[in-house]
Amino acid sequence: MAADLRAAATTDKWFRLGLYAFGLMTIYPAIDIKGGRCVRLRQGRLDQETMYADDPLSVAKGFQAAGCVWVHIVDLDGAFTGEPVNLPAVAAIAALGLKVQFGGGLRTASAVERAFALGVSRAVIGTRAAEDSDFIAGLVRSFGDRIAVGIDAKEGRVAVKGWASTTATTALALARRMEDLGVALLIHTDIGTDGMLKGPNFSGQESFLAATGCRVIASGGVSRREDVAELARLARRHPRLEGVIVGKALYEKRVDLPELLALAG
């Protein structure tokens, strides 16, 4: 009886927080790899690096044990150099049976093909999407919805090459262009909030969702369970909000992955 009362109280709390609506979304735990290690950067800055694990595979195993289906992997070395560097680690994680969403240095068709051959489920294109619409159109023709485009925004403008450069293109304009090319899924990162543990840019994410008919994964700033609750409310208004990437908050133990996965249903 006491257990039933505790369960009912917990359910009521989650309903009041709006978290049950989050069942429509997917949690993507993030694994950023640099020099073969699992790290996080503050706002993408190389001089603001925190190392969390020597072995990204062990991190992925922990996420899998918690019950996650997807992981979001970024090859930070690849993002800065223009060619994936940490593919052996990516392949080892994919071999666990996890669905891998992977980006970082995927700037040629051969790099994308190599990633898929290693077991990657979805390739994320960033820099080349901002530079070459024909390249994206060709990838969409070849691979369909296995291609996602990452749109990383700094004060509304698209940042490229590991966020080292900011273009004149707005994130909203690039989103509309990618939709016209047939891209089904966009990953929208607000650089100003990324790694800061101060909460997402909710208004920015909502403006982005309103500007495109594509499915969207939100990224940047999740620091606590209540942030997920607010994204759930946003997903009610914009059902195309497909998921959220959670990074530093997991590593700093600000949120509990099994709980988030249970809420996501």
C-alpha positions, 0 to 999 in steps of 0.5 A: 500500500505504501509503495502504491502511495509513493508511486502515485505521488511520484506520478502526480509530481511528474504530471505537474512538471509536464514530464509525461509529455516528454514521452514523444521525444528521444534522449540522446546522451552525448559523447564528444571525443577528442584525442581518444578521450571523452571530453566536454567543451564550454561553448565549443572552446578548445581552451575550455575543455574538461576530460571526463573519461579516458575510454569513450567505449566505457561511457557508451556501455554505461549509457547502454546499461541505463537503457538508452537506444541512441547516442550522439557522438561528435568527433571534435578532432574531426570538427576542427581538422575537417576529417574524422579522426576517432572512427575506431572509437565510433565503430566500437560503440556502434558494435555494442548495438547502440544507434549512433548519431555521428558528426564531426569532420563529415565533409566528403561523401566518402567520409559519410560512406565510411561512417555508415560502413562502420555502423553509424545509423545517422550522419550529421553534416554541419560545415558542408551544409552551410557551404554547399547545398548540392552536396547535401542534396546528393547525400539526401538522394543517396541516404535519405533520412539517415542524413541530418544537418547540424545547425549550430548558432551563435547569436542567431548566425551559423557557426562552422569548422568546430564553431571556430568561424561564424558565417553571415547566414542565419540559422533560420535561413539555413533551416529553410534551405535544408528543408527545401533540399529534402532534409528530414532532421535538423539538430539545432545547437545554441552555442551560447548555452552549450556546456554552460549548465544554465538552461536551454535557449527556449525562445531560440529553439521555439523560433527555430521550430516555427521556421521549419517543417523539419523534425528537430533535435534540440541541443545546448544548455540542459542542466536539470530535469526541469529543463526537460520539462520545459522542452516537453511543453515546447514539444506539445506546441511543436510536435516536430521537436523529436528529441534533446541532446544531453551532455554535460549535465549527465557527466556532472550528475545534474540529471539521472539518465535512467529517469530521463529515459523512463520519462521519455517512455 
